[in-house]
Structure formats: C-alpha cells, structure tokens
Amino acid sequence: MRVRQALIFTFAFAGQAFAEIELLGNYPEGLFIDSDSTFFFAEMTSDRVEKVENGYRSTFFLREGCGPTGVTKLDENRFAIACHQEGSVVVLDNAATVLSVLKSSVDGKSLRNPNDVNADGLGGAFFSDPGPFSPSAGAIGRVYRLLPDLTVRLVTDGLTYPNGVAYQKDSRQLYVSEHLAKRISVIHLYDDHTSRAEVKTYFDFKADPNNGYDWQGLTGPDGLRVLESGDVLVAIYGLARIVFLHDCGRQTWFEVRPRFTTSVGYRAGTVGIAGAFTNARFPFQGMVGMYNLNPPTVCPEED
C-alpha cells in the first residue's frame, strides 16, 4: 500500500536551532545531521562542505578538485569526506585539518568516484564507489569499508551504480541504493562488519505495482537512511520526492522542492533533504532544508 502526501512540507523547522532556515547551495549532497543544532552538507560543484550551527552557516572544508558528495563523522574527533571528483576519501579532524587522503584499497583497487559515506558506529564508515553515472555502464559499482585504522577494504562489487549507504551495526545489515537499477539492496555482513555473507534485494521500485512513477533514464533512489523504527528513508533523484519504506511493506511518499533530490537525514523528528533544482545548468543550484516531520504511522500495531 502507498500513502501519498504532496507538498506536505511547509518549511516549518524543528526546534529553535533550525528555525526559519532555508539554504541554497550548488548541487547540495551528503547531508549529515550531527546534533539538534548542527548539520553539514556538501556542495559538489563548489568543492566545499558547509557547516550550519545554531543557524549560522560557514565553510568547514574546501579542497579544489574534490567535488564532495558525502559527509560523515567517524568518531568524536574525525570526519570523512567522499571526494567524488578527486577519487578519494579525505579524513579530517574537528578543525578540518586533513589527516589522510585515501585513494585505494588494501588490495590495490583504485577509488574511482566515491559517492555517499556513512559511519558504521564502530569508528569507521561505509562508502559507495559507483563508476560512471550512465545506464550503459553496467554492474561495475563497488562498496568499501573505511576501517578505524584508515585502511580501505572492499565489501562487495558488481552493483549497478551504488549510491546511498546506511548501516545497522546490531543486525550487520548494510543498505545500498543501486540508483540505476532502481532498487535498494541489503548486504548482510559477517561478524567482522566487512566481509559480505549475502546480497539481497530489499525493495525494487520498477517491480512495485503501487508507485506509479516513471523510472526511466537517470531517475532512481539516491541517498538513504535507516531509522530506529526500521523504516528506510530514501531520496528519489529525478522525481522531486522522498519516500518512507515502512518495515511492514507500506510506503509513504512526500513531494519536495528539489527535483534531483540527492540526500536525506533524520534525527528526533527532523527530516532533512538536499538536492538540485536542475542537473542541466552549471553549477546546478539547489537547496537544503530541515523539516519537522515524524515518520508517518501506517503500519498496524502488533497484538
């Protein structure tokens, strides 16, 4: 079953810290909500990561040629930035001093264009490395784990433009949006939180008879987050929408302003989105927003 709610967002923001904030940016990506008063986002075409704290915006990280698309916090002292254009993952301290620039895995695989990066809750992170953003590229995408010691290890390959990544460490389930395959895959990992046991399809948008949207071309699931409830929140690139995939199999769709929605975030009743209004006119202006919205309750309660 699908529940649709169009234009539900009225730009009413959650909490005083995010009050009346509506931010423009150049191809906003990699939204990361750090606390009730602080969030970060990447501006890919401006080579920078922005920090918004208590309503004040500043540039946290600037690296020419980086083309950042992902931001996460490894631990209390370190951040990781996915430099999509540079083909690297950059590790920083809290003062944005570069600690390491990683361009290959321990088995010698060169990073091509890292996309999303998401902390694993263990001092490291998972990140996607999809290959060319083209339907003709085929299943050549990879997902890696950045370990706490800053080594990079391959988790799996053979994916069709893996984009968003999100990890549940207790269940060892890694969710990956295979953007150009129009599906969400889930990878079950072994106890080392790195080696994969199996890869399964979690949700196939093309095969779903209820969604009714056009999934041609570059349209597909982009950034995602897994909520404590088990819901999966997904940015849909090309449809100006996000969707809650509920644990009971139902869906709730919301219309948002950026057509090319790239990233989502969630924290304690605050839903964040990032994306571009256009993907045809450089520098691909878009926006970031924080909204007061709890996940809809559409699943029946268990007896």
Secondary structure as GFF3:
##gff-version 3
##sequence-region A 1 303
A	DSSP	beta_strand	2	5	.	.	.	ID=ss1
A	DSSP	three_ten_helix	16	18	.	.	.	ID=ss2
A	DSSP	beta_strand	22	26	.	.	.	ID=ss3
A	DSSP	beta_strand	28	33	.	.	.	ID=ss4
A	DSSP	beta_strand	38	43	.	.	.	ID=ss5
A	DSSP	three_ten_helix	44	46	.	.	.	ID=ss6
A	DSSP	beta_strand	48	53	.	.	.	ID=ss7
A	DSSP	beta_strand	56	62	.	.	.	ID=ss8
A	DSSP	beta_strand	68	73	.	.	.	ID=ss9
A	DSSP	beta_strand	78	83	.	.	.	ID=ss10
A	DSSP	beta_strand	88	93	.	.	.	ID=ss11
A	DSSP	beta_strand	98	102	.	.	.	ID=ss12
A	DSSP	beta_strand	117	119	.	.	.	ID=ss13
A	DSSP	beta_strand	125	129	.	.	.	ID=ss14
A	DSSP	beta_strand	141	146	.	.	.	ID=ss15
A	DSSP	beta_strand	152	159	.	.	.	ID=ss16
A	DSSP	beta_strand	162	168	.	.	.	ID=ss17
A	DSSP	beta_strand	173	178	.	.	.	ID=ss18
A	DSSP	three_ten_helix	179	181	.	.	.	ID=ss19
A	DSSP	beta_strand	183	189	.	.	.	ID=ss20
A	DSSP	beta_strand	196	204	.	.	.	ID=ss21
A	DSSP	beta_strand	220	226	.	.	.	ID=ss22
A	DSSP	beta_strand	232	237	.	.	.	ID=ss23
A	DSSP	beta_strand	241	245	.	.	.	ID=ss24
A	DSSP	beta_strand	251	255	.	.	.	ID=ss25
A	DSSP	beta_strand	260	267	.	.	.	ID=ss26
A	DSSP	beta_strand	270	276	.	.	.	ID=ss27
A	DSSP	beta_strand	285	292	.	.	.	ID=ss28
###
